[in-house]
Amino acid sequence: MLARRFTIVCLLMSLFGMGFAILVAEAGHADRPWEAAGACRLNCVNQFNR
């Protein structure tokens, strides 16, 4: 009985830990500047290839 409760608690804590790790990783993720100016970047590259 005690082993079953311990297993359930460990599984719940691991799920909570994985969810919290995902939140922390997404919060620390920097914006991608190449997506904000993607079209301009492609146009600049095409101008130099002429």
ModelCIF file with pLDDT and N, C-alpha, C, O atoms, coordinates in Angstrom:
data_MODEL
#
_entry.id   MODEL 
#
_entity.id                         1 
_entity.type                       polymer 
_entity.pdbx_number_of_molecules   1 
#
_entity_poly.entity_id                      1 
_entity_poly.type                           'polypeptide(L)' 
_entity_poly.nstd_linkage                   no 
_entity_poly.nstd_monomer                   no 
_entity_poly.pdbx_seq_one_letter_code       MLARRFTIVCLLMSLFGMGFAILVAEAGHADRPWEAAGACRLNCVNQFNR 
_entity_poly.pdbx_seq_one_letter_code_can   MLARRFTIVCLLMSLFGMGFAILVAEAGHADRPWEAAGACRLNCVNQFNR 
_entity_poly.pdbx_strand_id                 A 
#
loop_
_entity_poly_seq.entity_id 
_entity_poly_seq.num 
_entity_poly_seq.mon_id 
_entity_poly_seq.hetero 
1 1  MET n 
1 2  LEU n 
1 3  ALA n 
1 4  ARG n 
1 5  ARG n 
1 6  PHE n 
1 7  THR n 
1 8  ILE n 
1 9  VAL n 
1 10 CYS n 
1 11 LEU n 
1 12 LEU n 
1 13 MET n 
1 14 SER n 
1 15 LEU n 
1 16 PHE n 
1 17 GLY n 
1 18 MET n 
1 19 GLY n 
1 20 PHE n 
1 21 ALA n 
1 22 ILE n 
1 23 LEU n 
1 24 VAL n 
1 25 ALA n 
1 26 GLU n 
1 27 ALA n 
1 28 GLY n 
1 29 HIS n 
1 30 ALA n 
1 31 ASP n 
1 32 ARG n 
1 33 PRO n 
1 34 TRP n 
1 35 GLU n 
1 36 ALA n 
1 37 ALA n 
1 38 GLY n 
1 39 ALA n 
1 40 CYS n 
1 41 ARG n 
1 42 LEU n 
1 43 ASN n 
1 44 CYS n 
1 45 VAL n 
1 46 ASN n 
1 47 GLN n 
1 48 PHE n 
1 49 ASN n 
1 50 ARG n 
#
_struct_asym.id          A 
_struct_asym.entity_id   1 
#
loop_
_ma_qa_metric.id 
_ma_qa_metric.mode 
_ma_qa_metric.name 
_ma_qa_metric.software_group_id 
_ma_qa_metric.type 
1 global pLDDT . pLDDT 
2 local  pLDDT . pLDDT 
#
_ma_qa_metric_global.metric_id      1 
_ma_qa_metric_global.metric_value   77.28 
_ma_qa_metric_global.model_id       1 
_ma_qa_metric_global.ordinal_id     1 
#
loop_
_ma_qa_metric_local.label_asym_id 
_ma_qa_metric_local.label_comp_id 
_ma_qa_metric_local.label_seq_id 
_ma_qa_metric_local.metric_id 
_ma_qa_metric_local.metric_value 
_ma_qa_metric_local.model_id 
_ma_qa_metric_local.ordinal_id 
A MET 1  2 90.00 1 1  
A LEU 2  2 93.00 1 2  
A ALA 3  2 95.00 1 3  
A ARG 4  2 96.00 1 4  
A ARG 5  2 97.00 1 5  
A PHE 6  2 97.00 1 6  
A THR 7  2 97.00 1 7  
A ILE 8  2 97.00 1 8  
A VAL 9  2 97.00 1 9  
A CYS 10 2 97.00 1 10 
A LEU 11 2 98.00 1 11 
A LEU 12 2 98.00 1 12 
A MET 13 2 98.00 1 13 
A SER 14 2 97.00 1 14 
A LEU 15 2 97.00 1 15 
A PHE 16 2 97.00 1 16 
A GLY 17 2 96.00 1 17 
A MET 18 2 96.00 1 18 
A GLY 19 2 95.00 1 19 
A PHE 20 2 94.00 1 20 
A ALA 21 2 93.00 1 21 
A ILE 22 2 92.00 1 22 
A LEU 23 2 90.00 1 23 
A VAL 24 2 89.00 1 24 
A ALA 25 2 88.00 1 25 
A GLU 26 2 84.00 1 26 
A ALA 27 2 81.00 1 27 
A GLY 28 2 74.00 1 28 
A HIS 29 2 67.00 1 29 
A ALA 30 2 64.00 1 30 
A ASP 31 2 63.00 1 31 
A ARG 32 2 60.00 1 32 
A PRO 33 2 59.00 1 33 
A TRP 34 2 55.00 1 34 
A GLU 35 2 55.00 1 35 
A ALA 36 2 55.00 1 36 
A ALA 37 2 52.00 1 37 
A GLY 38 2 52.00 1 38 
A ALA 39 2 54.00 1 39 
A CYS 40 2 58.00 1 40 
A ARG 41 2 54.00 1 41 
A LEU 42 2 57.00 1 42 
A ASN 43 2 56.00 1 43 
A CYS 44 2 59.00 1 44 
A VAL 45 2 57.00 1 45 
A ASN 46 2 54.00 1 46 
A GLN 47 2 56.00 1 47 
A PHE 48 2 57.00 1 48 
A ASN 49 2 55.00 1 49 
A ARG 50 2 52.00 1 50 
#
loop_
_atom_site.group_PDB 
_atom_site.id 
_atom_site.type_symbol 
_atom_site.label_atom_id 
_atom_site.label_alt_id 
_atom_site.label_comp_id 
_atom_site.label_asym_id 
_atom_site.label_entity_id 
_atom_site.label_seq_id 
_atom_site.pdbx_PDB_ins_code 
_atom_site.Cartn_x 
_atom_site.Cartn_y 
_atom_site.Cartn_z 
_atom_site.occupancy 
_atom_site.B_iso_or_equiv 
_atom_site.pdbx_formal_charge 
_atom_site.auth_seq_id 
_atom_site.auth_comp_id 
_atom_site.auth_asym_id 
_atom_site.auth_atom_id 
_atom_site.pdbx_PDB_model_num 
ATOM 1   N N  . MET A 1 1  ? 0.823  -1.195 0.000   1.00 90.00 ? 1  MET A N  1 
ATOM 2   C CA . MET A 1 1  ? 0.000  0.000  0.000   1.00 90.00 ? 1  MET A CA 1 
ATOM 3   C C  . MET A 1 1  ? 0.868  1.260  0.000   1.00 90.00 ? 1  MET A C  1 
ATOM 4   O O  . MET A 1 1  ? 0.588  2.220  -0.719  1.00 90.00 ? 1  MET A O  1 
ATOM 5   N N  . LEU A 1 2  ? 1.911  1.244  0.805   1.00 93.00 ? 2  LEU A N  1 
ATOM 6   C CA . LEU A 1 2  ? 2.789  2.409  0.872   1.00 93.00 ? 2  LEU A CA 1 
ATOM 7   C C  . LEU A 1 2  ? 3.561  2.581  -0.431  1.00 93.00 ? 2  LEU A C  1 
ATOM 8   O O  . LEU A 1 2  ? 3.788  3.709  -0.867  1.00 93.00 ? 2  LEU A O  1 
ATOM 9   N N  . ALA A 1 3  ? 3.962  1.495  -1.047  1.00 95.00 ? 3  ALA A N  1 
ATOM 10  C CA . ALA A 1 3  ? 4.685  1.569  -2.316  1.00 95.00 ? 3  ALA A CA 1 
ATOM 11  C C  . ALA A 1 3  ? 3.785  2.115  -3.417  1.00 95.00 ? 3  ALA A C  1 
ATOM 12  O O  . ALA A 1 3  ? 4.250  2.857  -4.282  1.00 95.00 ? 3  ALA A O  1 
ATOM 13  N N  . ARG A 1 4  ? 2.523  1.763  -3.399  1.00 96.00 ? 4  ARG A N  1 
ATOM 14  C CA . ARG A 1 4  ? 1.591  2.265  -4.414  1.00 96.00 ? 4  ARG A CA 1 
ATOM 15  C C  . ARG A 1 4  ? 1.410  3.772  -4.264  1.00 96.00 ? 4  ARG A C  1 
ATOM 16  O O  . ARG A 1 4  ? 1.408  4.491  -5.264  1.00 96.00 ? 4  ARG A O  1 
ATOM 17  N N  . ARG A 1 5  ? 1.258  4.260  -3.050  1.00 97.00 ? 5  ARG A N  1 
ATOM 18  C CA . ARG A 1 5  ? 1.127  5.707  -2.821  1.00 97.00 ? 5  ARG A CA 1 
ATOM 19  C C  . ARG A 1 5  ? 2.400  6.439  -3.215  1.00 97.00 ? 5  ARG A C  1 
ATOM 20  O O  . ARG A 1 5  ? 2.351  7.514  -3.813  1.00 97.00 ? 5  ARG A O  1 
ATOM 21  N N  . PHE A 1 6  ? 3.529  5.852  -2.877  1.00 97.00 ? 6  PHE A N  1 
ATOM 22  C CA . PHE A 1 6  ? 4.808  6.468  -3.233  1.00 97.00 ? 6  PHE A CA 1 
ATOM 23  C C  . PHE A 1 6  ? 4.949  6.563  -4.751  1.00 97.00 ? 6  PHE A C  1 
ATOM 24  O O  . PHE A 1 6  ? 5.420  7.576  -5.267  1.00 97.00 ? 6  PHE A O  1 
ATOM 25  N N  . THR A 1 7  ? 4.545  5.514  -5.465  1.00 97.00 ? 7  THR A N  1 
ATOM 26  C CA . THR A 1 7  ? 4.612  5.519  -6.927  1.00 97.00 ? 7  THR A CA 1 
ATOM 27  C C  . THR A 1 7  ? 3.699  6.582  -7.516  1.00 97.00 ? 7  THR A C  1 
ATOM 28  O O  . THR A 1 7  ? 4.086  7.286  -8.449  1.00 97.00 ? 7  THR A O  1 
ATOM 29  N N  . ILE A 1 8  ? 2.495  6.704  -6.980  1.00 97.00 ? 8  ILE A N  1 
ATOM 30  C CA . ILE A 1 8  ? 1.555  7.712  -7.480  1.00 97.00 ? 8  ILE A CA 1 
ATOM 31  C C  . ILE A 1 8  ? 2.088  9.117  -7.233  1.00 97.00 ? 8  ILE A C  1 
ATOM 32  O O  . ILE A 1 8  ? 2.005  9.978  -8.109  1.00 97.00 ? 8  ILE A O  1 
ATOM 33  N N  . VAL A 1 9  ? 2.629  9.349  -6.053  1.00 97.00 ? 9  VAL A N  1 
ATOM 34  C CA . VAL A 1 9  ? 3.187  10.668 -5.738  1.00 97.00 ? 9  VAL A CA 1 
ATOM 35  C C  . VAL A 1 9  ? 4.375  10.971 -6.651  1.00 97.00 ? 9  VAL A C  1 
ATOM 36  O O  . VAL A 1 9  ? 4.507  12.098 -7.126  1.00 97.00 ? 9  VAL A O  1 
ATOM 37  N N  . CYS A 1 10 ? 5.226  10.004 -6.900  1.00 97.00 ? 10 CYS A N  1 
ATOM 38  C CA . CYS A 1 10 ? 6.376  10.222 -7.779  1.00 97.00 ? 10 CYS A CA 1 
ATOM 39  C C  . CYS A 1 10 ? 5.937  10.531 -9.204  1.00 97.00 ? 10 CYS A C  1 
ATOM 40  O O  . CYS A 1 10 ? 6.507  11.412 -9.848  1.00 97.00 ? 10 CYS A O  1 
ATOM 41  N N  . LEU A 1 11 ? 4.940  9.826  -9.699  1.00 98.00 ? 11 LEU A N  1 
ATOM 42  C CA . LEU A 1 11 ? 4.444  10.089 -11.045 1.00 98.00 ? 11 LEU A CA 1 
ATOM 43  C C  . LEU A 1 11 ? 3.818  11.479 -11.152 1.00 98.00 ? 11 LEU A C  1 
ATOM 44  O O  . LEU A 1 11 ? 4.042  12.186 -12.135 1.00 98.00 ? 11 LEU A O  1 
ATOM 45  N N  . LEU A 1 12 ? 3.037  11.870 -10.149 1.00 98.00 ? 12 LEU A N  1 
ATOM 46  C CA . LEU A 1 12 ? 2.437  13.205 -10.164 1.00 98.00 ? 12 LEU A CA 1 
ATOM 47  C C  . LEU A 1 12 ? 3.501  14.296 -10.089 1.00 98.00 ? 12 LEU A C  1 
ATOM 48  O O  . LEU A 1 12 ? 3.398  15.314 -10.774 1.00 98.00 ? 12 LEU A O  1 
ATOM 49  N N  . MET A 1 13 ? 4.511  14.089 -9.271  1.00 98.00 ? 13 MET A N  1 
ATOM 50  C CA . MET A 1 13 ? 5.577  15.089 -9.159  1.00 98.00 ? 13 MET A CA 1 
ATOM 51  C C  . MET A 1 13 ? 6.386  15.179 -10.449 1.00 98.00 ? 13 MET A C  1 
ATOM 52  O O  . MET A 1 13 ? 6.813  16.267 -10.834 1.00 98.00 ? 13 MET A O  1 
ATOM 53  N N  . SER A 1 14 ? 6.599  14.054 -11.116 1.00 97.00 ? 14 SER A N  1 
ATOM 54  C CA . SER A 1 14 ? 7.348  14.101 -12.371 1.00 97.00 ? 14 SER A CA 1 
ATOM 55  C C  . SER A 1 14 ? 6.542  14.820 -13.450 1.00 97.00 ? 14 SER A C  1 
ATOM 56  O O  . SER A 1 14 ? 7.109  15.569 -14.246 1.00 97.00 ? 14 SER A O  1 
ATOM 57  N N  . LEU A 1 15 ? 5.228  14.602 -13.488 1.00 97.00 ? 15 LEU A N  1 
ATOM 58  C CA . LEU A 1 15 ? 4.388  15.334 -14.439 1.00 97.00 ? 15 LEU A CA 1 
ATOM 59  C C  . LEU A 1 15 ? 4.399  16.830 -14.152 1.00 97.00 ? 15 LEU A C  1 
ATOM 60  O O  . LEU A 1 15 ? 4.498  17.638 -15.075 1.00 97.00 ? 15 LEU A O  1 
ATOM 61  N N  . PHE A 1 16 ? 4.298  17.200 -12.890 1.00 97.00 ? 16 PHE A N  1 
ATOM 62  C CA . PHE A 1 16 ? 4.348  18.605 -12.516 1.00 97.00 ? 16 PHE A CA 1 
ATOM 63  C C  . PHE A 1 16 ? 5.711  19.198 -12.872 1.00 97.00 ? 16 PHE A C  1 
ATOM 64  O O  . PHE A 1 16 ? 5.784  20.321 -13.372 1.00 97.00 ? 16 PHE A O  1 
ATOM 65  N N  . GLY A 1 17 ? 6.775  18.465 -12.624 1.00 96.00 ? 17 GLY A N  1 
ATOM 66  C CA . GLY A 1 17 ? 8.121  18.949 -12.935 1.00 96.00 ? 17 GLY A CA 1 
ATOM 67  C C  . GLY A 1 17 ? 8.332  19.140 -14.428 1.00 96.00 ? 17 GLY A C  1 
ATOM 68  O O  . GLY A 1 17 ? 8.953  20.117 -14.846 1.00 96.00 ? 17 GLY A O  1 
ATOM 69  N N  . MET A 1 18 ? 7.825  18.225 -15.232 1.00 96.00 ? 18 MET A N  1 
ATOM 70  C CA . MET A 1 18 ? 7.971  18.365 -16.682 1.00 96.00 ? 18 MET A CA 1 
ATOM 71  C C  . MET A 1 18 ? 7.167  19.557 -17.193 1.00 96.00 ? 18 MET A C  1 
ATOM 72  O O  . MET A 1 18 ? 7.635  20.295 -18.060 1.00 96.00 ? 18 MET A O  1 
ATOM 73  N N  . GLY A 1 19 ? 5.973  19.747 -16.668 1.00 95.00 ? 19 GLY A N  1 
ATOM 74  C CA . GLY A 1 19 ? 5.165  20.904 -17.059 1.00 95.00 ? 19 GLY A CA 1 
ATOM 75  C C  . GLY A 1 19 ? 5.819  22.211 -16.667 1.00 95.00 ? 19 GLY A C  1 
ATOM 76  O O  . GLY A 1 19 ? 5.817  23.170 -17.439 1.00 95.00 ? 19 GLY A O  1 
ATOM 77  N N  . PHE A 1 20 ? 6.382  22.254 -15.464 1.00 94.00 ? 20 PHE A N  1 
ATOM 78  C CA . PHE A 1 20 ? 7.061  23.464 -15.013 1.00 94.00 ? 20 PHE A CA 1 
ATOM 79  C C  . PHE A 1 20 ? 8.310  23.731 -15.849 1.00 94.00 ? 20 PHE A C  1 
ATOM 80  O O  . PHE A 1 20 ? 8.617  24.885 -16.147 1.00 94.00 ? 20 PHE A O  1 
ATOM 81  N N  . ALA A 1 21 ? 9.024  22.693 -16.224 1.00 93.00 ? 21 ALA A N  1 
ATOM 82  C CA . ALA A 1 21 ? 10.211 22.860 -17.068 1.00 93.00 ? 21 ALA A CA 1 
ATOM 83  C C  . ALA A 1 21 ? 9.835  23.423 -18.439 1.00 93.00 ? 21 ALA A C  1 
ATOM 84  O O  . ALA A 1 21 ? 10.563 24.247 -18.992 1.00 93.00 ? 21 ALA A O  1 
ATOM 85  N N  . ILE A 1 22 ? 8.708  22.983 -18.984 1.00 92.00 ? 22 ILE A N  1 
ATOM 86  C CA . ILE A 1 22 ? 8.249  23.516 -20.271 1.00 92.00 ? 22 ILE A CA 1 
ATOM 87  C C  . ILE A 1 22 ? 7.913  24.993 -20.136 1.00 92.00 ? 22 ILE A C  1 
ATOM 88  O O  . ILE A 1 22 ? 8.267  25.787 -21.007 1.00 92.00 ? 22 ILE A O  1 
ATOM 89  N N  . LEU A 1 23 ? 7.234  25.376 -19.055 1.00 90.00 ? 23 LEU A N  1 
ATOM 90  C CA . LEU A 1 23 ? 6.903  26.782 -18.847 1.00 90.00 ? 23 LEU A CA 1 
ATOM 91  C C  . LEU A 1 23 ? 8.154  27.644 -18.719 1.00 90.00 ? 23 LEU A C  1 
ATOM 92  O O  . LEU A 1 23 ? 8.217  28.735 -19.286 1.00 90.00 ? 23 LEU A O  1 
ATOM 93  N N  . VAL A 1 24 ? 9.139  27.167 -17.985 1.00 89.00 ? 24 VAL A N  1 
ATOM 94  C CA . VAL A 1 24 ? 10.373 27.928 -17.811 1.00 89.00 ? 24 VAL A CA 1 
ATOM 95  C C  . VAL A 1 24 ? 11.121 28.045 -19.130 1.00 89.00 ? 24 VAL A C  1 
ATOM 96  O O  . VAL A 1 24 ? 11.674 29.101 -19.436 1.00 89.00 ? 24 VAL A O  1 
ATOM 97  N N  . ALA A 1 25 ? 11.145 26.979 -19.909 1.00 88.00 ? 25 ALA A N  1 
ATOM 98  C CA . ALA A 1 25 ? 11.850 27.016 -21.185 1.00 88.00 ? 25 ALA A CA 1 
ATOM 99  C C  . ALA A 1 25 ? 11.181 27.981 -22.163 1.00 88.00 ? 25 ALA A C  1 
ATOM 100 O O  . ALA A 1 25 ? 11.865 28.693 -22.897 1.00 88.00 ? 25 ALA A O  1 
ATOM 101 N N  . GLU A 1 26 ? 9.861  28.008 -22.175 1.00 84.00 ? 26 GLU A N  1 
ATOM 102 C CA . GLU A 1 26 ? 9.144  28.918 -23.077 1.00 84.00 ? 26 GLU A CA 1 
ATOM 103 C C  . GLU A 1 26 ? 9.294  30.365 -22.628 1.00 84.00 ? 26 GLU A C  1 
ATOM 104 O O  . GLU A 1 26 ? 9.380  31.261 -23.467 1.00 84.00 ? 26 GLU A O  1 
ATOM 105 N N  . ALA A 1 27 ? 9.328  30.609 -21.328 1.00 81.00 ? 27 ALA A N  1 
ATOM 106 C CA . ALA A 1 27 ? 9.462  31.978 -20.834 1.00 81.00 ? 27 ALA A CA 1 
ATOM 107 C C  . ALA A 1 27 ? 10.850 32.532 -21.130 1.00 81.00 ? 27 ALA A C  1 
ATOM 108 O O  . ALA A 1 27 ? 10.998 33.732 -21.363 1.00 81.00 ? 27 ALA A O  1 
ATOM 109 N N  . GLY A 1 28 ? 11.859 31.684 -21.124 1.00 74.00 ? 28 GLY A N  1 
ATOM 110 C CA . GLY A 1 28 ? 13.213 32.138 -21.379 1.00 74.00 ? 28 GLY A CA 1 
ATOM 111 C C  . GLY A 1 28 ? 13.584 32.135 -22.842 1.00 74.00 ? 28 GLY A C  1 
ATOM 112 O O  . GLY A 1 28 ? 14.707 32.491 -23.200 1.00 74.00 ? 28 GLY A O  1 
ATOM 113 N N  . HIS A 1 29 ? 12.654 31.738 -23.695 1.00 67.00 ? 29 HIS A N  1 
ATOM 114 C CA . HIS A 1 29 ? 12.932 31.631 -25.125 1.00 67.00 ? 29 HIS A CA 1 
ATOM 115 C C  . HIS A 1 29 ? 12.905 33.021 -25.748 1.00 67.00 ? 29 HIS A C  1 
ATOM 116 O O  . HIS A 1 29 ? 11.903 33.729 -25.642 1.00 67.00 ? 29 HIS A O  1 
ATOM 117 N N  . ALA A 1 30 ? 13.981 33.411 -26.389 1.00 64.00 ? 30 ALA A N  1 
ATOM 118 C CA . ALA A 1 30 ? 14.074 34.733 -26.996 1.00 64.00 ? 30 ALA A CA 1 
ATOM 119 C C  . ALA A 1 30 ? 13.267 34.778 -28.291 1.00 64.00 ? 30 ALA A C  1 
ATOM 120 O O  . ALA A 1 30 ? 13.036 33.757 -28.939 1.00 64.00 ? 30 ALA A O  1 
ATOM 121 N N  . ASP A 1 31 ? 12.849 35.986 -28.646 1.00 63.00 ? 31 ASP A N  1 
ATOM 122 C CA . ASP A 1 31 ? 12.162 36.160 -29.921 1.00 63.00 ? 31 ASP A CA 1 
ATOM 123 C C  . ASP A 1 31 ? 13.129 35.898 -31.057 1.00 63.00 ? 31 ASP A C  1 
ATOM 124 O O  . ASP A 1 31 ? 14.332 36.131 -30.937 1.00 63.00 ? 31 ASP A O  1 
ATOM 125 N N  . ARG A 1 32 ? 12.589 35.413 -32.153 1.00 60.00 ? 32 ARG A N  1 
ATOM 126 C CA . ARG A 1 32 ? 13.424 35.124 -33.321 1.00 60.00 ? 32 ARG A CA 1 
ATOM 127 C C  . ARG A 1 32 ? 13.399 36.319 -34.253 1.00 60.00 ? 32 ARG A C  1 
ATOM 128 O O  . ARG A 1 32 ? 12.378 36.562 -34.897 1.00 60.00 ? 32 ARG A O  1 
ATOM 129 N N  . PRO A 1 33 ? 14.471 37.067 -34.348 1.00 59.00 ? 33 PRO A N  1 
ATOM 130 C CA . PRO A 1 33 ? 14.444 38.281 -35.170 1.00 59.00 ? 33 PRO A CA 1 
ATOM 131 C C  . PRO A 1 33 ? 14.293 37.984 -36.654 1.00 59.00 ? 33 PRO A C  1 
ATOM 132 O O  . PRO A 1 33 ? 13.798 38.832 -37.396 1.00 59.00 ? 33 PRO A O  1 
ATOM 133 N N  . TRP A 1 34 ? 14.708 36.792 -37.112 1.00 55.00 ? 34 TRP A N  1 
ATOM 134 C CA . TRP A 1 34 ? 14.595 36.509 -38.534 1.00 55.00 ? 34 TRP A CA 1 
ATOM 135 C C  . TRP A 1 34 ? 13.148 36.265 -38.948 1.00 55.00 ? 34 TRP A C  1 
ATOM 136 O O  . TRP A 1 34 ? 12.821 36.384 -40.129 1.00 55.00 ? 34 TRP A O  1 
ATOM 137 N N  . GLU A 1 35 ? 12.275 35.927 -38.002 1.00 55.00 ? 35 GLU A N  1 
ATOM 138 C CA . GLU A 1 35 ? 10.864 35.775 -38.347 1.00 55.00 ? 35 GLU A CA 1 
ATOM 139 C C  . GLU A 1 35 ? 10.169 37.121 -38.426 1.00 55.00 ? 35 GLU A C  1 
ATOM 140 O O  . GLU A 1 35 ? 9.230  37.281 -39.206 1.00 55.00 ? 35 GLU A O  1 
ATOM 141 N N  . ALA A 1 36 ? 10.610 38.096 -37.632 1.00 55.00 ? 36 ALA A N  1 
ATOM 142 C CA . ALA A 1 36 ? 9.982  39.411 -37.638 1.00 55.00 ? 36 ALA A CA 1 
ATOM 143 C C  . ALA A 1 36 ? 10.259 40.144 -38.942 1.00 55.00 ? 36 ALA A C  1 
ATOM 144 O O  . ALA A 1 36 ? 9.387  40.846 -39.454 1.00 55.00 ? 36 ALA A O  1 
ATOM 145 N N  . ALA A 1 37 ? 11.455 39.990 -39.481 1.00 52.00 ? 37 ALA A N  1 
ATOM 146 C CA . ALA A 1 37 ? 11.823 40.682 -40.718 1.00 52.00 ? 37 ALA A CA 1 
ATOM 147 C C  . ALA A 1 37 ? 12.224 39.670 -41.780 1.00 52.00 ? 37 ALA A C  1 
ATOM 148 O O  . ALA A 1 37 ? 13.213 39.872 -42.484 1.00 52.00 ? 37 ALA A O  1 
ATOM 149 N N  . GLY A 1 38 ? 11.483 38.601 -41.900 1.00 52.00 ? 38 GLY A N  1 
ATOM 150 C CA . GLY A 1 38 ? 11.830 37.537 -42.838 1.00 52.00 ? 38 GLY A CA 1 
ATOM 151 C C  . GLY A 1 38 ? 11.789 37.978 -44.279 1.00 52.00 ? 38 GLY A C  1 
ATOM 152 O O  . GLY A 1 38 ? 12.685 37.640 -45.053 1.00 52.00 ? 38 GLY A O  1 
ATOM 153 N N  . ALA A 1 39 ? 10.757 38.736 -44.665 1.00 54.00 ? 39 ALA A N  1 
ATOM 154 C CA . ALA A 1 39 ? 10.624 39.141 -46.062 1.00 54.00 ? 39 ALA A CA 1 
ATOM 155 C C  . ALA A 1 39 ? 11.729 40.125 -46.440 1.00 54.00 ? 39 ALA A C  1 
ATOM 156 O O  . ALA A 1 39 ? 12.291 40.040 -47.532 1.00 54.00 ? 39 ALA A O  1 
ATOM 157 N N  . CYS A 1 40 ? 12.038 41.052 -45.546 1.00 58.00 ? 40 CYS A N  1 
ATOM 158 C CA . CYS A 1 40 ? 13.091 42.033 -45.833 1.00 58.00 ? 40 CYS A CA 1 
ATOM 159 C C  . CYS A 1 40 ? 14.433 41.339 -45.988 1.00 58.00 ? 40 CYS A C  1 
ATOM 160 O O  . CYS A 1 40 ? 15.227 41.686 -46.863 1.00 58.00 ? 40 CYS A O  1 
ATOM 161 N N  . ARG A 1 41 ? 14.675 40.372 -45.147 1.00 54.00 ? 41 ARG A N  1 
ATOM 162 C CA . ARG A 1 41 ? 15.950 39.654 -45.217 1.00 54.00 ? 41 ARG A CA 1 
ATOM 163 C C  . ARG A 1 41 ? 16.088 38.937 -46.558 1.00 54.00 ? 41 ARG A C  1 
ATOM 164 O O  . ARG A 1 41 ? 17.160 38.938 -47.163 1.00 54.00 ? 41 ARG A O  1 
ATOM 165 N N  . LEU A 1 42 ? 15.006 38.333 -47.013 1.00 57.00 ? 42 LEU A N  1 
ATOM 166 C CA . LEU A 1 42 ? 15.073 37.639 -48.293 1.00 57.00 ? 42 LEU A CA 1 
ATOM 167 C C  . LEU A 1 42 ? 15.275 38.622 -49.438 1.00 57.00 ? 42 LEU A C  1 
ATOM 168 O O  . LEU A 1 42 ? 15.998 38.327 -50.389 1.00 57.00 ? 42 LEU A O  1 
ATOM 169 N N  . ASN A 1 43 ? 14.640 39.790 -49.355 1.00 56.00 ? 43 ASN A N  1 
ATOM 170 C CA . ASN A 1 43 ? 14.819 40.794 -50.402 1.00 56.00 ? 43 ASN A CA 1 
ATOM 171 C C  . ASN A 1 43 ? 16.250 41.317 -50.418 1.00 56.00 ? 43 ASN A C  1 
ATOM 172 O O  . ASN A 1 43 ? 16.817 41.535 -51.489 1.00 56.00 ? 43 ASN A O  1 
ATOM 173 N N  . CYS A 1 44 ? 16.837 41.519 -49.250 1.00 59.00 ? 44 CYS A N  1 
ATOM 174 C CA . CYS A 1 44 ? 18.216 42.008 -49.189 1.00 59.00 ? 44 CYS A CA 1 
ATOM 175 C C  . CYS A 1 44 ? 19.187 40.976 -49.780 1.00 59.00 ? 44 CYS A C  1 
ATOM 176 O O  . CYS A 1 44 ? 20.136 41.332 -50.478 1.00 59.00 ? 44 CYS A O  1 
ATOM 177 N N  . VAL A 1 45 ? 18.939 39.727 -49.495 1.00 57.00 ? 45 VAL A N  1 
ATOM 178 C CA . VAL A 1 45 ? 19.793 38.677 -50.016 1.00 57.00 ? 45 VAL A CA 1 
ATOM 179 C C  . VAL A 1 45 ? 19.649 38.609 -51.535 1.00 57.00 ? 45 VAL A C  1 
ATOM 180 O O  . VAL A 1 45 ? 20.639 38.432 -52.244 1.00 57.00 ? 45 VAL A O  1 
ATOM 181 N N  . ASN A 1 46 ? 18.433 38.749 -52.032 1.00 54.00 ? 46 ASN A N  1 
ATOM 182 C CA . ASN A 1 46 ? 18.218 38.704 -53.470 1.00 54.00 ? 46 ASN A CA 1 
ATOM 183 C C  . ASN A 1 46 ? 18.851 39.904 -54.184 1.00 54.00 ? 46 ASN A C  1 
ATOM 184 O O  . ASN A 1 46 ? 19.269 39.773 -55.335 1.00 54.00 ? 46 ASN A O  1 
ATOM 185 N N  . GLN A 1 47 ? 18.930 41.056 -53.537 1.00 56.00 ? 47 GLN A N  1 
ATOM 186 C CA . GLN A 1 47 ? 19.546 42.228 -54.145 1.00 56.00 ? 47 GLN A CA 1 
ATOM 187 C C  . GLN A 1 47 ? 21.046 42.024 -54.347 1.00 56.00 ? 47 GLN A C  1 
ATOM 188 O O  . GLN A 1 47 ? 21.614 42.487 -55.337 1.00 56.00 ? 47 GLN A O  1 
ATOM 189 N N  . PHE A 1 48 ? 21.678 41.335 -53.415 1.00 57.00 ? 48 PHE A N  1 
ATOM 190 C CA . PHE A 1 48 ? 23.117 41.122 -53.508 1.00 57.00 ? 48 PHE A CA 1 
ATOM 191 C C  . PHE A 1 48 ? 23.464 40.031 -54.528 1.00 57.00 ? 48 PHE A C  1 
ATOM 192 O O  . PHE A 1 48 ? 24.597 39.966 -55.006 1.00 57.00 ? 48 PHE A O  1 
ATOM 193 N N  . ASN A 1 49 ? 22.499 39.184 -54.856 1.00 55.00 ? 49 ASN A N  1 
ATOM 194 C CA . ASN A 1 49 ? 22.768 38.097 -55.809 1.00 55.00 ? 49 ASN A CA 1 
ATOM 195 C C  . ASN A 1 49 ? 22.655 38.527 -57.267 1.00 55.00 ? 49 ASN A C  1 
ATOM 196 O O  . ASN A 1 49 ? 22.923 37.728 -58.165 1.00 55.00 ? 49 ASN A O  1 
ATOM 197 N N  . ARG A 1 50 ? 22.264 39.767 -57.517 1.00 52.00 ? 50 ARG A N  1 
ATOM 198 C CA . ARG A 1 50 ? 22.084 40.218 -58.900 1.00 52.00 ? 50 ARG A CA 1 
ATOM 199 C C  . ARG A 1 50 ? 23.389 40.501 -59.577 1.00 52.00 ? 50 ARG A C  1 
ATOM 200 O O  . ARG A 1 50 ? 23.408 40.889 -60.745 1.00 52.00 ? 50 ARG A O  1 
#
